[in-house]
Amino acid sequence: MKITPYKIKKGLLYLKHYGLKEFLIRLGERMEPEEVPYSTWYEAHRITAEQAKRQEEDAARWKHRPLFSICVPLYRTPEAYLRRLIESVQAQTYDNWELCLADGSDGDEVERLVKTYRAEDERIYYHHLTENLGIAENTNAAFSLAKGEWIGLLDHDDCLAEDALYEVLAAAGEGPARASLVKDYGSNPWVKRKKAQVVYTDEDKIDDEEKEHFQPHFKPDYNEDLLRSNNYITHFFAVRREIVEEAGGFSKEYEGAQDYDFIFRCTALAERVAHVPRILYHWRISRESTADNPVSKEYAFEAGRRAIEAHLKRLGEKGKVTERADFGFYRVRYPVQGTPLVSILIPNKDQAETLKTCLASIQKSTYANYEILIIENNSTEPETFAFYEELKQKAGDDFRIRIITYEGEFNYSAINNFGAAAAAGEYLVLLNNDIELLTEDWLEEMLGNCQRRDVGIVGARLQYPNRTIQHAGIVVGMGGIAGNLFVGMKAERSGYMHKASIQLDYSAVTAACMMVSKELYEQVGGFTEKLSVAFNDVDFCLKAREAGYLVVYDPEVRAIHYESKSRGKEDSPAKKKRFEGEILYMQKHWPRILKEGDPYYNPNLSLSRSNYALRSDSK
């Protein structure tokens, strides 16, 4: 990292905000070397002249060529930035566009420059406002100039990759034979559809002189909980005209986070949201930008908090929104409705001391209405049975615990199905006996999420005893079939785009600590008993996703996982053969997501590294 006077000044502001310990943690994260240097990767993956020519020829043959309106609010825009913006639009491989500029500047310098471009390109429209109305109202003024079927948002000092419009329209289904993988709420999220009402892309940052591309943001497909944690969509954001009209444009009430509020309203109205996993937007970093110096615009983050609250209110959802220490990131806590009984299922074989630690951590829970079912399976140690007797003696109204016996050989799926059938609770927690919970309000946290109408499963953040992460969500396809994220990262770190420390949706979470309603458990047929050890939780989560439910990773539920302490390693010939069979099962039953990629990940990211590293072979 190049040290400059400005970066030193910015660092001091961050130090004051975070304190020394947290500042050093974040500085360490920022200064870690890239495994695949992004600047080199970007040059290898940007559109070539040959590809651009093919796109131009392809777009010219489209039967339907919708007009694309790019709306930009201007205010004292530096000449060099404005020239670059306009020329990046003029360079688009899709040429049926109009550039709508609404200028709140108090002088005429910007107007004179725009008119020189307008004289040679009538696709550029300009309106000089009588006064600066702020970003929200200036943008609305740009909207009023727009006549296109599609409307895209561009900040006045940023620029587009030349294939941005083509890729957005193709992903939306406007181009022939280019159906996009998009969301269809309430049904199978991996169904192919041809049309989308909202599209967003990946992005990166550029310096003032555009000499460097850095901090790429490789996004997942539409992710409701991630959007409630952070405005991850930002740029490039494109919307069909009818959605903009129904949403009502920008609201000055959320000035500073007006785009965040607008994105919430548009995505809530859209039947389908598409994502283009390409770097198509370049966000310029200047010294006053919130992207680089968020301390200077804290009001924007307060507006963002209110935007989330308004979104929840429109959906009829209750939730308390608070700002995190990290600028622009939020926590939504969903209150528990009523006091439903929660059944905690703990498969167990011997390891009495391990089980004692697990139970002791449960007993610290601040939520009282739960029962514990210990599912005994093939224990042989006298100490284990002596401990069971102690538990039976303690069992009563204040200590609701039952010990039931599964007599078959070890089969994690069958054991949990057996326990679920015996459970009295409305909600089930699947909990390994080698888990030690660290958060006392863990049940309230999981319940509040699990009771949401669109949520099916809630998982936790787990760490090893050495304070490194063991689980922070699961990506399907990682390591071949599925793998945990951020494995081995220091627990105090937050990871790529803070994803280890914020709530978001994934395709799967581990059943080492998982909550699900009993109704959904039964609806999807419980755990697949052919998967006796591996991938049963991934398969279970995918069945819930196929039924239309979200799988939520909740980092506020934290625990230590003494992984595989009671069952040993998977190293015998028989275990290896069984594991190979479980791999074949997953390949046979979930071929589509394994082939096309996990929609909650990004195809440009590594499937061999768990830290959101770039994959060197991505195209």
C-alpha positions, 0 to 999 in steps of 0.5 A, a space after each residue: 500500500 502506497 503511503 501518502 499524506 492523504 492516506 495518513 490523514 484518513 488513517 487517523 480518522 479511522 483510528 479515532 473511530 475504531 480505536 487502536 485494536 480494531 484499527 490494527 485488525 482492519 489495517 492488517 486485512 487491507 494490507 494482506 497481499 492479493 493471491 491473484 493481483 486484481 490489476 493483472 486479472 482485470 486487464 486479462 478479463 476486460 473486453 477486447 476489441 474483437 469481442 466488442 466488435 462481435 457485441 456491436 454486430 450481435 446487438 445490431 441484429 436484435 429484433 427488439 432494441 430497447 432505448 436505454 436511458 442513462 441518468 446522471 445528476 451533475 453538480 460542479 463536475 470536474 471537466 476531466 471526470 465529465 469528459 470520461 463519463 460521457 466518452 465511456 457512454 459513447 463507447 458502448 457496444 450497444 448504441 441505442 442509448 440516451 444520456 440524460 444529464 440534470 445539472 445543479 451547478 451554479 456556474 455555466 462551465 459544465 453546461 458549456 462542456 456538455 453542449 460541445 458533446 451535444 452538438 456532435 451527439 444528439 443522444 445527449 440530453 441536458 437540463 440546467 436546473 435553477 438551483 442545486 436540489 441535492 442528489 435525490 431531486 437532481 436525479 429525479 430531474 434526470 429521470 424526467 428527461 428519460 424516454 427509455 424502456 430501461 433506466 440506469 444510474 451513473 454517478 457524475 464522476 464514474 464511468 462504465 465499461 464499454 460492454 455494460 449496456 450490452 451485458 445488462 440487456 442480455 442478462 435481462 433477456 432482451 438479446 436472443 438466446 441469452 436467458 439469464 440466471 435470475 430470481 423468481 420469488 416463491 419458487 425454485 431460485 435456479 429456474 431460467 427466465 428470459 426477462 428481468 425488471 432489475 439488473 445489477 453488475 459487479 464493480 471496482 474502484 479507480 483512482 483520480 487519474 484512472 491509472 489503477 483499478 482496485 477493490 473489486 466487488 464481486 457480488 452474489 445474485 440477489 441476496 435479500 439479507 445481504 442487502 439489509 446488511 449493506 448496500 451491496 448492489 450500488 453500481 451499475 443498477 438498471 431498472 425497467 421504466 415501469 418499475 421506476 414509475 411505480 417506485 416513484 423515483 428518488 426520495 430526498 428524505 434519504 439524501 446520502 442513501 437515496 440510491 439504497 432506498 431506491 434499490 430497496 423499493 425497486 427490488 421489492 417491486 420486481 418479479 425478477 432481479 438479474 445479476 451480471 458477474 462482470 466488472 462493468 462499473 468503475 467507481 472513482 475515488 476522490 478525496 470527498 467520496 464516501 467510498 474512500 472517506 466515509 468518516 466525512 459523510 456519516 449522515 449518509 449511513 444514518 440515512 441508510 439505517 432509516 432506508 432499511 427501516 422503511 423497507 421493513 415497514 413496507 413489507 410488514 416486517 418487524 426489526 430493529 436496525 442498528 449501525 455497525 462500527 464498520 461504516 455503511 454496514 447494519 444489523 437487523 434484529 428480528 423480534 421473537 413472536 410469542 414463546 414457541 417451544 424449541 427442541 434442541 437435538 444433540 446426537 451423542 456417542 460417549 465423550 461425556 465431558 464434551 457433552 457437559 460443556 455443550 449442555 452447560 453453554 445451553 443452560 446459559 441461554 436467555 430464552 427459557 422455552 426449550 427442551 433438550 433431546 440427547 440422541 444416544 447412539 452406540 456409547 460404550 463408556 461407563 462415564 457416559 451412562 453415569 452422566 445420563 443418569 445424573 441428567 435424568 435425576 435433574 430433569 424436571 420443569 426447570 430442566 427439560 431434558 430427555 435421553 432417547 436411544 437410536 440403536 442403529 449404526 451411526 448415520 447422522 441423517 437418520 439420527 436427527 430424523 429419529 430425534 425430530 420425530 420425537 421432538 415436541 417443539 415447533 422449532 428444531 435446533 440441530 446441535 452437535 455435542 462438540 459445540 460450546 455456545 458463546 452467545 447467551 441470546 442465541 435462541 432469540 437470535 435464531 428464532 427471530 430469523 426463523 419466524 420470518 415468512 420467507 426464511 427456512 433455515 438459520 445457521 451460526 458462525 462457528 470457530 475452532 478453539 484456537 479462535 479461527 473460523 470453522 464455518 461462516 456459511 457454505 458455498 456449493 461447488 467449493 472443493 468439488 461439492 461444498 465447502 465452508 467459508 473463511 476457514 482458518 481466518 482469525 475470528 476477530 477479522 470480518 473477511 471479504 466485504 465484511 461477509 464473515 460478520 454480517 447477516 446474509 443468505 447462502 445456499 447452505 449452512 452447517 447442521 452443527 448448529 442449525 435452526 429450522 421449523 419442524 413443519 419445514 423439516 417434515 415438508 422437505 422429508 427431513 435429512 436424506 438418510 443415504 447421506 449418512 455423514 457428509 453433505 447431508 446438511 447441504 442437501 437439506 438446505 438445498 431442498 429448503 431452497 428448492 421449496 422457496 425458502 431462504 437459508 440465513 447465516 447469522 454471525 451474531 450466533 457464535 460458538 466454538 466447534 470442537 470438530 469431529 471430536 466424538 466420531 474421529 477422522 474419515 480415513 479408513 477404506 470403508 469411510 472413504 468408500 462411503 464418502 465417494 458414494 455421498 459425492 456421487 449422490 450430490 452430483 446426481 441430485 444437484 447437477 444444475 447448481 454444481 454445473 452452473 455455480 452457486 447463485 450466492 457466490 460469484 463465478 469469478 471467485 475461487 472454489 479452492 480457497 475459502 476467503 473469496 479469493 479471485 480464481 485465476 482461470 475465471 473467464 
